Amino acid sequence: MPKVMELKQDKEMFQILNENGEINKGQTVPDLSDEELKEIYSWMLKIRTFDGRAIKLNRQGRLGFYAPMAGQEACQIASMAALKKSDMLFPSYRDMGAAMYHGVPVEMVFLYSRGQIDGMKIPEDVNMYPPQIIIAGQVLHTAGAGWAFRLKEEEHVAIGFFGDGATSEGDFHEGVNFGAVYDANAIFFCQNNQYAISVPLNKQMRSETIAQKAIAYGIHGIQVDGNDALAVYQATKMAADRARKGEGPTLIEAVTYRLGPHTMAGDDPGRYRTKEEEENWMVKKDPLKRLRKYLESKNLWSDAEEKKAQDEILNEMNEAIKKVEKAPKGTVAELIDDLYAETPAILKKQKEEYLSWKEGK
């Protein structure tokens, strides 16, 4: 049977790097080379830079749907850095950072955001499913893929990302329970960013933590500081190692914060969050500031490297958006053809009616 983590009221979350960028007493740094540490930070910086630019593009009317991810960079990048390219990613709409790290090009992310037909046609060499819009739907897919890996005796791992609001959905409970019963090679990764749109965590549930929900399913659960990239990496690595050994799934609760709005579709976080709360997370708990302080203490990072990483992603974004804006928009007929492997008769009829109408217009 998988080991179960005992969670008590006085149990502290797993943290390696404190808010001052220092290693906590008694904690061990993950087995990462200097270059690997720099790569994790560089990617986190790229995602923060990407996020700011994407918000501007949205406000200019050049991007459609966009869910900001600033503040959650350690959750997405450090976790994926702990996995293999052969592992399967099941993201939500807010997990474009994890998707890009896993190999999805910026151009594809823009196509998806603009609602164009080629958006999220995942490249063959990227092991990822399209972002899930239905809250917690990807938890079921994570459990299913993890079970398939288990049945095939493959060492691949399925990881599914979701927010704290998803834990109030039936799909979450069904998916985690299924994964537990069948010892799926799965990691259920909850980015607890404190709010389900405008609903705070204390109005969603009475349990003290999300991680302790693992106890009911008989699987391992851990609450980790989601703004500590080293702790996120270590927790995910341990979960993946357990899954590869056939020891069942893990529920990870990464405690973090969404710095921006829920989406760019009119959400105003100022209506449900205080300025003091936001500043506390932005100033004291920022995952980028924390990891950079640690790298600087090891003489591994500089202002020049910071600017280089920012410039690289901005140049990549500028070229990608130019290319995407020149791409032809999809048609209704293409949408019908793209929906099914074999188009149902009723949709074929609708397509014919549409084409006939279009020709006669």
N, C-alpha and C positions, 0 to 999 in steps of 0.2 A: 504493500500500500504506500502511496505517496506520503511524505512527511508533511505534517501540518504545523504551521507556525502558531505558537500561542501568543495571542495579543491581549494584553491587559491594559487597564486604564492608564497606568503609568509607563507604558511602553513607548519609548522614543522612536521616532522615525529614523530610518537608516540614513546616515549622513557621513561623508568622508571629508568633504571640503566645506568649512564653515563660511559664513557670510563675508569674512575678511580675506578669503582666499587662502586660508591656512588649513593644514591637515589636522583633523581632530586627534586628540590624544588617544592612543590605542588603536587607531585605524591604519589600515594598510592601503597604500596606493595600488590601483590595478596595474597589472603587468603590461604597461603601454610604453613604447619607445618615445623619445622626445618628438620624433617626426609624427608619430600617431597622435600624440597630444596636440601638437600644432594643427594637424589636419582636422581634428574634432573642433577646435576653436575656430579655425578658418571657415569651416562649414557653418558653424553657428552664426558667425559674423555675416556670411553670405546670405543666410536665410533672413537675418534681421534687416539687412540692406535690401534684399528682395522684397520683403514685406512693406517697407516704407515706400519703395518705388511702385509696387503694385497698387497700393492705396491711392497714390497720386494718379496712376493710369485709370483707375476706376472712377475717380472724381472728374477726370477729363472725358469720361464716356468712352474710353478706349478698351476697357475691360468690363465684363459683365459681373456675374456673381463672384464675390471674393470674401473669404473668411480669414481675417487677420490672424497670424500665428505668433506675433512678437510676444516674448515672455516664455514661450514653450519650446525654445530652440534646444535646450539641453535634453528635454524629454525625447524629442524626435531624432536628433542627430546622434547623441551618445548611445541611445538604445540600438539604432540601426548599425552603428559602428561595432557593436558587440556581436552582431550576427554575420551570416555569410551571404554572399550574393545568390546562392542557391536556395536560401530560405524565402518563404512566401509572405508578402506584405498585403495586409487588408486595411487600407486607410479609410478615414472619414474625410469629409470635405475640408477639414482644417489641417490635414497632414501632408501638405505639399512639400514641406521640408523633408520629411521622411522619404517621400516619393522621389524627389530629386536626388537625394543622397543614394538611393537604391538604383538610380540610373535613368529616371524619366527626364527627358530634356526640357529646358525652359519653354521652348516653343510649344510642346505638347500641353504644358500647364496653361499657357495663354489660350490655346485653342479650346481647352476645356472650359476655362473661365468665360470665354466669349460665346459658348454654346455652339461652336462650329462642329460639323459632323465628324471630323477626324479627331476631335478632342478625346483624349484618353483611349485611343487605340494603342494599347500598350506595346512597346517594342518587344520583339520576340525574345530578346536576351535579358529582359527585365521581368523578374518573378513578382508580379504584382497584379492585383485586381483593380478595376476602376474604383475611384472614391465612392463610398457609400453615402447617399443622402439620407436614407431612412435611418433614423436614430437606432443604433444597436444592431442593425441588420448584419453588419460585418462580424459581429460576435458569433453568429451562427455559422458563417462561412469559415471563420478561423477554426472553430471546433471541427467542422467537416473536413477541412484540408488537413488539420492535425491528425484526425483519425485515419485519413487515407495514408498519410505518411507512416503511421503506426502499423496499419494493416500490411503495407508493402515492405515493412521493416527497413524503411529509409530513415536516415538521420536528419532529414530536413525538418525545419521548424516553421510553423505558421504563427505570425504575430498580428494581432488585431488592435488597432488604436481606437479609443472612444473616450468621450468625456464623462464627467460625473453625472450629468443628466441621463446618460444612457443606462446607468445602473438602476434607474426607476422603470425601465422598460422590461416587458416580459421576455423579449428576445435575449436580453443579457442573461437572465436567470436560466432560460432554457439552454442557451449556448454553453454557459459555464458548466451547468449540470451535465450536459451531454459529453462535453470534453472531459469532465472528471470521471464519469462512469466508464468511458472507453479509453482512458489513459492517453488522450490525444497529445501529440507533439505540438503543444500550443502554448502561447504566451498571451494572456489577456491583459493589455496595457491600458490602464485608465489614467488619462491626463486630467487629474482633478484640478481644474482651473477656477474652482470656487463658485461658479455660476452656470446654471442651465439657462442660457440667455439671460434673463433678469432674476431668476429664482436662486437665492443663495442655498448653499449646501444644507444649512440647518433647517430649511423648510422642505427639503426633499426627503430626508431620512432621519431616523432617531439613532441609528447605530453610530458609534463614536468614530469609526473609520470605515472606508470602503474596503480596505485590505482584509479586515476581519470577516467579511462575507465569505472569504475562502474557506473558513472553518466549517461552515454549513455544508459545503460541497466536498469536504475531505481532501482538499488540495492545498498546496503551499501558497501562502499569501504574504506579501511584504509591502509595507508602506515606506516609500523612499522620498527623500527631498528631491523633487523634480527639477529644482534649479541648481542642483549639484551634479554636473556632468559626470564626475568620477563615480558617484554613487549610483547614478542611473546606469552607467556602463556596467558596473560590477553586478548590480541586481539583475540586469538583463542577461549578462553572460552566465550567471549562476542558473537562471531560469532555463536558458537554452541548453546548458550542459545537462540539467536534469531531464529535460525533454528528450534529448538525444540518447540518453541512457535508458529511456523507457520508464522514467519515474513520474510521468504525468505532467499536467499543465500547471502553470503558475498564474496567479492574479497579482499584478503589480499595480499599486496605487502610487502614482507620482504626484506629489503635492506641488502645484505650480500656480501660475496666475496668467490670465489673458489680459495683456496690457491694453489692447484696443477694444473696439466694439465686437459684438458677437459676429456680425457680418456687416458689409457695407450697404445693406438694404434698409437703412434708416434707424438702426439701433443706436440709442444714446445711453452709454453706460453711466453718464452723470446723473441719470434719473434713479439709479438703484445702487450706485457706489459712491462713497465719499472721496474727496480729494486726498484726505489723509491716508486712507487705505491704499489708494493708487500710488501715492508717493512712497509709501513704505515699501511696496513691492518693487517699484521702479528704482528707487535709490539704494535700499538696503539689500534687496534679495535678487537683483538682476543676475541671471545666469551668466551673461557675457562678462560683466564686470568681475564676477567672482572667479571665473576660470582665467581671465586675463591677468588678474593679480597673481594667481598661482604661477602662470607661465612667466611673468615678469620676475618673480622671485627666483626662478631658475634660469633667468637670462635667455628665455626662449622666444620672446616676442618684442616687437618694436613698433613705433608709430609708422615706420615705412612699410612694414609688413601688413599693418592694419589697412593702410591706404591702398596697397596693392590688391588685397583681397576684395575690398569694396569696389575698386575700379573694375576688376575682372568681372564681377557679377553684373555691374551696371552696364558695361559694354556688351556683355552677353544678352542682357535683357533688351537693350536698345536694338540690337540686331534682330533678336527674335520677334519683337513686337512689330518691327518694320515688315518682316517677312510674313507674319501672320495677318497683318492688315491688308496685304496684297492678295492673300489667298481667297479664292472664290467662296462665296457663302453657299451653304447647303440648300438643297431644294426639298420640297415636300415629298417628291417622288423618291429622292435618295434616302430620305428618312424612313419611308415605308420599306424600301428594299433592304435597308441596313438593320431593321429591327429584328427580323427573323431569319434563320438559316433557310427556311422554306416558307414563303409568304402565304398566309391563309387566304382563302378565296374571297372573304369579305373585304380584306385589305386590297387585294388585287382589283376588285371592283371599284373601291374608293379611289385607287390610283388612276384607273382608267377614266373615272368621272372627273377627277382633278385635271388630268392632262387634256381631256376634251374641253373642259371649261377654260383652261388656260389658253388653248389654241383659238377658241372662239372669242376670247376677250378682246 
